[in-house]
């Protein structure tokens, strides 16, 4: 039985190639998590998700109560018998981010756009959370 050195992110390509060990010959496929930024405006909660190389048709956004789910997949490029990978850092495979929303939102009015590898999800705040001016009556 051969011993295989474990590393948290697969094989260490630099170490392996330096010592003449064979490298992986295909891109790595594993679960990964895209980076998410969240900010709020006066009326909305806005999430920006980095998903370069993911087609918009491979992304699904759902909301259930205060839980937002973003699922998708970065697909491996078409394999070619003429292509031999020498170094692979990009990760391919499925991802899922579950984000608990910090405030109530209007789930029926959520909008999502995708451009240049960035998914932007705009969640309008619930009406009771929006600041509003109170009229002062003169007695």
C-alpha positions, 0 to 999 in steps of 0.5 A: 500500500502506498502512503500519500501525503495529506494536505488540506487543499489537495496536493502541493504542486510546487513541492510535488513538481520540485521532487519529480512526483507526478502532478494531477492531470485534470482540474480539481473538482471539489466544493468551494465557497464564493466570497460574499459582501453584504451592505445596507442602504436606506431601503435595501440589504445588498449582497455581492457574490464573487462567482467568476467562471460560473454561468448565470444559468448555473446559479440558483438563489432562493429565500426562505424566511430569514435564510438566503441560499445561493447555489451554483457550479463552476464547470470544468472546461471541456476536456481535450486529449491534447491538453495536459495540465501542468499546474491547476489552481482554479477550483471547480465544482458545486457550491452553496452559501447559506446566509442568515439575513440580519433583518426582515426583508420583502421576499417577494420583491428580491432582485438578482443580477449577474454581470462579469462574475459578480452576482448582486442580490438586492433584498428590499427591507421590510416596511416596518424597518424603513425609517420614516418621518413622523408628522407633528400635529399642532394642537 
